[in-house]
């Protein structure tokens, strides 16, 4: 088990070693009490490539935890940046 606070601040790495960004929080389904999404603040490069670039800052996306392959010093994903750009489940987190 991992405390959700331990996830905050971890880098998220797409398949192929590209840094996607940093975990800023999580979303929880209160019916099942399971984490459904990671809130990831995108790096500028990833933000551009995924089409979420804002004028003065990068975006924070909600990414399904089903895309996570491992959690350690970093969070590793099962998909490449190109595959992530075509995934309709990845959306901008609206606060």
ZAMARGU-4260 file (C-alpha; in steps of 0.2 Angstrom, whole numbers, plus 5000, padded with zeros to 4 digits):
<rodrens>
0) 5000/5000/5000 | 5006/5018/4996 | 4999/5033/5005 | 4992/5045/4992 | 5003/5059/5000
5) 5018/5049/4994 | 5013/5050/4976 | 5012/5069/4976 | 5028/5076/4969 | 5034/5060/4960
10) 5039/5062/4942 | 5028/5052/4929 | 5038/5044/4915 | 5030/5038/4899 | 5035/5022/4890
15) 5052/5027/4881 | 5058/5037/4896 | 5050/5054/4892 | 5046/5064/4908 | 5027/5068/4907
20) 5026/5079/4922 | 5024/5078/4941 | 5009/5071/4952 | 5000/5086/4960 | 4986/5075/4967
25) 4973/5061/4965 | 4955/5059/4961 | 4945/5046/4972 | 4928/5038/4968 | 4919/5040/4984
30) 4908/5025/4981 | 4922/5013/4980 | 4935/5023/4989 | 4948/5019/4975 | 4959/5031/4966
35) 4953/5033/4948 | 4965/5047/4942 | 4982/5055/4945 | 4982/5074/4943 | 4998/5077/4933
40) 5006/5094/4930 | 5013/5092/4913 | 5031/5097/4908 | 5031/5110/4894 | 5037/5097/4881
45) 5023/5085/4886 | 5010/5099/4887 | 5015/5104/4869 | 5015/5086/4862 | 4998/5081/4870
50) 4990/5098/4865 | 4987/5105/4882 | 4999/5120/4881 | 4992/5136/4889 | 5000/5152/4886
55) 5009/5156/4902 | 5009/5139/4911 | 5007/5121/4907 | 4991/5111/4911 | 4987/5098/4924
60) 4979/5083/4916 | 4968/5069/4924 | 4976/5052/4919 | 4968/5036/4923 | 4978/5025/4935
65) 4975/5010/4923 | 4989/5018/4913 | 5002/5015/4928 | 5013/5001/4927 | 5024/5004/4942
70) 5026/5015/4957 | 5043/5018/4965 | 5055/5033/4965 | 5045/5038/4949 | 5028/5033/4942
75) 5030/5023/4926 | 5017/5022/4913 | 5012/5008/4900 | 5010/5020/4886 | 5021/5031/4875
80) 5019/5050/4873 | 5011/5047/4856 | 4999/5034/4863 | 4994/5045/4877 | 4991/5059/4865
85) 4978/5048/4856 | 4969/5042/4873 | 4952/5050/4875 | 4952/5046/4894 | 4966/5059/4897
90) 4958/5076/4900 | 4962/5093/4907 | 4958/5093/4926 | 4946/5107/4929 | 4948/5113/4947
</rodrens>
